[in-house]
Amino acid sequence: MKLLVRNLSRATTEQELRTLFAAHGKVTTCNLVLDKETGQSKGFAFVEMPNDIESKSAIKALNQLSVDKSKIRVKYADE
């Protein structure tokens, strides 16, 4: 399942996201979206988890969680 993670702090790294989601199950990909010109985070990312039960658990546990002083939002990505 592909998840959309929004409202990320510009300081949050891809590795931090992978670790955060891995606590809830297997993460196949983690892609922090970066600005092409500056290389800075655009404040959102996509995380893929192959197991539906684990992805639901991650959404329930991580949605509205405060990470790097930002309350993140996690939901299924529109395909």
TIVO-884975 format. One record per residue (C-alpha): residue in three letters; x, y, z. Coordinates in steps of 0.25 Angstrom, whole numbers, padded with zeros to 4 digits, always signed. Example, Ala and Ser with C-alpha at 12.3 -4.5 7.8 and 13.67 -1.06 7.14 Angstrom:
ALA+0049-0018+0031SER+0055-0004+0029
This chain:
MET+0000+0000+0000LYS+0005+0014-0004LEU+0004+0024+0007LEU+0005+0039+0006VAL+0012+0046+0018ARG+0009+0061+0018ASN+0013+0073+0027LEU+0027+0068+0029SER+0037+0078+0036ARG+0048+0082+0026ALA+0058+0076+0035THR+0052+0062+0035THR+0060+0052+0027GLU+0057+0040+0018GLN+0064+0031+0028GLU+0056+0036+0040LEU+0043+0033+0032ARG+0047+0019+0029THR+0051+0016+0043LEU+0037+0022+0048PHE+0029+0014+0038ALA+0038+0001+0040ALA+0033+0001+0055HIS+0020-0003+0049GLY+0024-0013+0038LYS+0032-0015+0026VAL+0035-0003+0017THR+0038-0006+0003THR+0041+0009-0002CYS+0042+0022+0005ASN+0043+0035-0004LEU+0044+0048+0002VAL+0040+0059-0009LEU+0051+0069-0011ASP+0051+0082-0018LYS+0059+0081-0031GLU+0066+0094-0030THR+0069+0095-0015GLY+0070+0080-0011GLN+0061+0084+0001SER+0049+0075+0006LYS+0036+0080+0000GLY+0029+0075+0013PHE+0023+0062+0008ALA+0027+0048+0005PHE+0022+0034+0000VAL+0024+0021+0008GLU+0021+0008+0002MET+0017-0004+0011PRO+0013-0017+0005ASN+0005-0022+0016ASP-0009-0016+0017ILE-0011-0019+0032GLU+0003-0012+0035SER+0000+0000+0027LYS-0013+0002+0034SER-0006+0001+0047ALA+0004+0011+0043ILE-0007+0021+0039LYS-0014+0019+0052ALA-0001+0021+0060LEU+0006+0032+0052ASN-0005+0041+0047GLN-0005+0054+0055LEU+0008+0050+0062SER+0018+0061+0065VAL+0031+0059+0058ASP+0042+0069+0058LYS+0031+0079+0063SER+0022+0077+0052LYS+0009+0069+0053ILE+0009+0060+0041ARG-0003+0054+0034VAL-0002+0040+0028LYS-0013+0034+0019TYR-0014+0025+0007ALA-0008+0031-0006ASP-0018+0033-0018GLU-0012+0024-0029
